[in-house]
Amino acid sequence: IDDLKESFPDFTFTTDIIVGFPGESLDDFSETLDVVKRVKFAKVHAFPFSVRPGTRAERMSGHIDADVIAKRRVELSKASEKASYLLREKYLGKTLNVLVEDTDSLRDGYMQGYSEHFILVSFPKENVRKNDIVSVKIKENHPDGLVGEVV
């Protein structure tokens, strides 16, 4: 990760994390949080471990209590959202190419898509269609992604 970031400073990463896999210690979970904070993933897909009948994981020792898994998942989500927000800060004032994916956004009067860095970008509705690529100058960073204007 460090080598890629050094060679390509705008390179971003996403990851999937299973929270509460059998045998996950508090130290293991803390290490996961540290990695999330250090890497600043563009997106973390966090899943709680759930037993699937007939799998090897079902037979493993060290199953984690569901309440502990739920608390860890909340903590991981907060840490990953903060890290992602900090990652997005470096894009303020920059122009990004965005693949339009939705002509309706979480914000009224906006459309959205993902940049080449897999960052969600919203912008005021324009005369563009889904699957168009538009250049968007980034003006704001919000918890749900970046906001800008088509240039």
Legacy VTK file of the C-alpha trace (Angstrom):
# vtk DataFile Version 3.0
C-alpha trace
ASCII
DATASET POLYDATA
POINTS 151 float
0.000 0.000 0.000
2.773 2.416 0.933
4.633 1.681 -2.327
1.521 2.303 -4.430
0.677 5.502 -2.556
4.248 6.716 -3.021
4.194 5.977 -6.763
0.595 7.105 -7.314
-0.454 9.616 -4.605
-4.117 9.613 -5.697
-4.372 5.820 -5.643
-7.178 4.698 -3.343
-8.144 1.377 -1.830
-11.344 -0.305 -0.750
-11.682 -3.366 1.440
-14.111 -5.871 2.851
-13.813 -6.742 6.548
-15.577 -9.465 8.492
-16.057 -8.356 12.097
-16.118 -10.971 14.836
-14.727 -13.984 12.996
-14.188 -16.832 15.494
-11.027 -16.253 17.485
-10.867 -12.495 16.774
-9.262 -11.018 19.893
-9.543 -7.447 21.065
-5.926 -6.989 19.896
-6.858 -8.330 16.440
-9.762 -5.913 16.231
-7.574 -3.005 17.423
-5.062 -3.855 14.705
-7.862 -3.782 12.130
-8.879 -0.308 13.356
-5.254 0.852 13.118
-5.000 -0.359 9.513
-8.259 1.401 8.595
-6.979 4.658 10.124
-3.550 4.399 8.485
-4.650 3.362 4.980
-7.720 5.656 4.819
-9.742 3.373 2.573
-12.086 5.099 0.143
-14.715 2.550 1.191
-14.892 -0.193 3.795
-17.556 -2.864 3.429
-17.916 -4.203 6.988
-19.826 -7.402 7.568
-20.634 -9.038 10.904
-19.610 -12.683 11.082
-22.598 -14.977 11.027
-22.551 -18.734 11.334
-23.274 -20.685 8.170
-24.270 -24.296 8.853
-21.851 -26.878 7.528
-18.869 -24.524 7.217
-15.508 -24.956 8.894
-16.058 -21.615 10.691
-19.150 -23.094 12.355
-16.932 -25.748 13.954
-14.196 -23.323 15.051
-13.703 -22.394 18.680
-13.721 -18.833 19.959
-17.058 -17.631 18.610
-17.651 -13.980 19.511
-20.833 -12.876 21.274
-23.310 -11.149 18.929
-23.396 -8.037 21.143
-19.604 -7.718 20.929
-19.730 -8.134 17.149
-22.408 -5.424 16.886
-20.367 -2.992 19.017
-17.197 -3.683 17.034
-19.040 -3.177 13.763
-20.305 0.219 14.923
-16.800 1.189 16.049
-15.314 0.027 12.737
-17.957 1.939 10.766
-17.215 5.148 12.657
-13.461 4.729 12.171
-13.802 3.953 8.466
-16.172 6.875 7.848
-13.749 9.253 9.568
-10.764 7.858 7.642
-12.639 8.093 4.336
-13.634 11.690 5.126
-9.986 12.560 5.808
-8.956 10.878 2.542
-11.483 12.964 0.590
-10.137 16.236 2.011
-7.202 16.142 -0.424
-9.607 16.381 -3.370
-11.085 19.761 -2.376
-10.479 22.245 -5.185
-9.478 19.512 -7.654
-11.342 18.482 -10.778
-12.289 14.801 -10.966
-13.696 12.692 -13.774
-16.966 11.187 -12.586
-18.918 8.315 -14.119
-22.587 9.293 -13.747
-24.423 6.426 -12.065
-27.601 8.023 -10.724
-29.547 10.948 -12.024
-30.997 11.271 -8.519
-28.827 11.702 -5.454
-29.393 11.684 -1.723
-29.569 15.469 -2.171
-32.531 17.011 -3.982
-31.618 18.526 -7.339
-28.333 16.589 -7.560
-27.010 13.629 -9.476
-24.098 11.438 -8.501
-21.439 9.021 -9.619
-18.022 7.717 -8.732
-14.683 9.284 -9.521
-11.779 7.318 -10.924
-10.683 7.032 -7.262
-13.949 5.284 -6.299
-15.192 8.278 -4.370
-18.867 9.190 -4.495
-19.371 12.660 -5.990
-22.654 14.594 -6.090
-23.259 17.590 -8.335
-26.230 19.747 -9.400
-28.391 18.156 -12.056
-27.029 18.712 -15.526
-28.066 17.680 -18.998
-26.103 14.432 -18.778
-27.139 10.796 -18.770
-26.273 7.735 -16.793
-22.864 6.323 -17.893
-21.626 9.732 -19.107
-18.248 10.830 -17.760
-18.213 14.439 -16.559
-15.512 16.672 -15.071
-16.513 17.924 -11.638
-14.701 20.613 -9.647
-14.880 19.604 -5.980
-16.229 22.280 -3.639
-17.240 20.434 -0.450
-16.593 17.291 1.551
-19.599 15.769 3.315
-19.942 12.575 5.328
-21.657 10.915 2.355
-19.049 11.997 -0.239
-17.767 14.925 -2.226
-19.889 17.691 -3.733
-18.917 19.772 -6.744
-19.976 21.426 -9.972
-19.612 20.238 -13.558
-16.949 22.237 -15.419
LINES 1 152
151 0 1 2 3 4 5 6 7 8 9 10 11 12 13 14 15 16 17 18 19 20 21 22 23 24 25 26 27 28 29 30 31 32 33 34 35 36 37 38 39 40 41 42 43 44 45 46 47 48 49 50 51 52 53 54 55 56 57 58 59 60 61 62 63 64 65 66 67 68 69 70 71 72 73 74 75 76 77 78 79 80 81 82 83 84 85 86 87 88 89 90 91 92 93 94 95 96 97 98 99 100 101 102 103 104 105 106 107 108 109 110 111 112 113 114 115 116 117 118 119 120 121 122 123 124 125 126 127 128 129 130 131 132 133 134 135 136 137 138 139 140 141 142 143 144 145 146 147 148 149 150
